[in-house]
Amino acid sequence: MTLQASFQAAQAASKALPERPDNMTLLEIYALYKQSTGGDVDGERPGFTDMVGRAKYDAWASLKGTSNDEAMQKYIDLIADLQD
């Protein structure tokens, strides 16, 4: 199975996890997905009043410089760990 196919399978599996991950894990999933599909973060960091947007931005920004393929593999591995 190709990396792209495995990534798509992990996306589908993420919607059917046995239990909801904690907020930090959800941020990691979000950041890995965005880095895999969009590359490095761009745009301005959300303002202080948008705490959720700011947390998402910071999580994605923490992966700056990570290749798309590396982020995809980390996403696949994380979802696989959450399924167990």
N, C-alpha and C positions, 0 to 999 in steps of 0.2 A: 504494500500500500504506500502510495506517495505521501510526502509530508503534507501536501495540500489536502489530500483525501482524509488523512488522519486528523488534520485540523478541523475539517468540516464535520467529521464524526464526533470529535470532542465538543464542538459547538452544540450539536444536537444533544449529546449526553449531558451537557451542562444544564439543560432545561429540565432534565429528569433526575437530578441528584436525589439521593434518599432523604437528605435533610438540608435545610438552608444553611450555607456556610456563614461564619461570623463576618462582621463588617470588614475587618482587615483582609480576610481572604477574598471577599467580594471585590474589594479595591484592587487586589492583586490580579484577579481574573480580568477585571475591566482593563487594567493597565496593559496586561499581556495581550489582550485582544486588540486594543487600540494600536499598540506597537507593531503587532503582526500585520494588521490591515492598513495602517496609516503611516507607519514610520515614526520618526521623532515628533514630539509634541510641538505644536505651533500655536500662535495666537497669544493673547495676553492672559495672565493668571486672573481668575475670577476674583472679585472684590471680597472684602472681609465678611460681608453680609451673606454671601453665597457659600456657606460652609461645605455643602455636599460637592458643589462644582469645584471648589478649591481643593478638597481632598482628592477628587478624581484627577484633577490637573497635576497635583503634586505626585500622585502615584504613577501617572503616565510619564511625567518628567523624570522620575527616578530611573527610568529605563533608557534614557537618552543614550544613543550610541549602540544600543543592542540591535543586532541585525534582525530582519523580519523572520528569517528561518530559525534563529535561536529563540526568539520570542514565541514562535509557533510551537517549537518543541517543548519549551517550558510550560506553555498553556496546556498542551496535550498531557504532559506529565502531571500537572496540578489537577486537572479534571480526573485523570485516572486514579490519583491518590484519593480524591474526594468520593469516588464511587465505591471504594472498599469499605 
